[in-house]
Amino acid sequence: MRRKFFIRFLFLSILGLIIIFEFISCKDTQTEVTKEIVFPDSNVSFSKHVEPLFQQRCAQAACHGGNNPQADLNLEYNSYSSIRNKPGLVIGGDANGSRLTQRLEGKLPQMPPPKFPQLTTNQIQGVKKWINEGASNN
């Protein structure tokens, strides 16, 4: 009888720890589904397209926002300065050489991680277009 109780107690304790771990890590789902950001074929604007995408998909998920952003990259506020101050993350005019593009395309460890909703092909191509167009703060 005690053994059965101990096994049940151990199982529930492990389950509780798993649940706690999930709550303290990045949120698995976004609590609010927001309007999908669609990028144009050219003249991509940081303020109209790229920054809202970062706000919605990166900072809101609590991975790159809040008091303890992952990789010390906070995209919640002043995201342009944040990404431009990380050497090699965005190389204006060279999307293929930029680590951001390599991460979005899964050539480096993928961002967002596979357990999170992925960016659309249009969004990835839009970020690349913005970088290739000079990655300006427009």
Number of C-alpha atoms within 10 A of each C-alpha: 5 7 8 9 10 11 11 11 12 12 11 12 12 11 12 12 11 11 11 11 11 12 11 8 10 16 14 14 11 14 9 8 8 9 7 13 18 14 22 15 11 10 12 22 20 20 14 12 19 25 21 18 22 20 19 20 23 21 22 20 20 22 22 23 21 15 9 12 17 14 8 13 18 24 27 21 13 10 22 18 12 15 16 16 12 12 10 13 18 23 19 18 17 17 23 15 15 19 18 24 24 18 16 22 18 14 12 12 12 15 19 18 13 10 8 15 13 15 17 12 12 14 20 18 19 23 24 24 22 28 24 19 17 14 23 16 13 13
